[in-house]
């Protein structure tokens, strides 16, 4: 015998997990697009002579730190085995 209230809660949990995964994928894609645009801007500025080689090196160093932050999970744990959610 399964309690209908518990079944409804389980269905809501499952639905919420799917929505979260979809939003996380969207966030990763937006972050990827941002990096592409930032890189294009840096290359254009360098080619136009608006950046020195030192400026370019500083931009690359800054981009490396930003990439490290982008890989940081948005939840408290890297792997939430109880909920079935994983983070990249």
N, C-alpha and C positions, 0 to 999 in steps of 0.2 A: 504494500500500500504506500503510494507516494502522495505526499501532501501537495495539493494544487498550488498553494501559496509558494511552496519551495520550488516547484516546477517553473512558476512564473518568474521568480527571482533568478533561477538558473538561466532561463531564457534571456532575461534582461542583462545578466552578466555576460553571456555569450555575445549578445548584440553589441554591448559596450566595448568588449575586447576587439571585435571586428572594426568598429569605428575608430578606436585608438590606433590600431595597426594601419588603417587607411590614412589617418592624419599624420602618423609618423613617416609613412612613405612620401606623402605630399611634402612634409617638412624637409626631408632629405633631398628631394628633387629641387625644391626652391633654394636650398643651400648650395647645391651643385650649380644651379643656374647663376647664382650670385657670384660664385668663384669664377666661373667662365667670364662673366661680364667684367669683374675686377681685373682679371688677367688681360683681357682685351684692352681695357683702359690703360693699364700699365705699359703694355707693348706699344700702344699708339703714342703715349706720352714720350717713351724712350725714343721711338723712331722719329718723332717730331723734334727731338732735341730738347725737350722740356725736362728731361731727367738725366742726371749724370750716372756713371756706372756705380758710384757710391749710393745714389738714390735708389737705383735698381736693386742693389744688394740689400739695402734696408727694407725695401718693399718685399723682397723674397723672404727675408727673415720674418717680417711681420706676417706674411701669408702663411708661413709654417706654423706660427703660434695660433693663428686663426683656425687652421686645419685641425690642430690638436683640440681646440675648444669645440669644434664642430663634431668631433667624434665622441665627445662626452655625452653619456646617456642623460636623458631628461627625467629619469626616475632615480630613486635612491639606490637601486641595486642594478647591476649589469644583467642579472638573470633572475627573473622572478618566476621560479619554478612552480609555485603554488598557483599563480594565475595563468601560467602557460605563455606569458609574454616574454619575448627575448629582445634584447637591445643590441644594436650593432655599434 
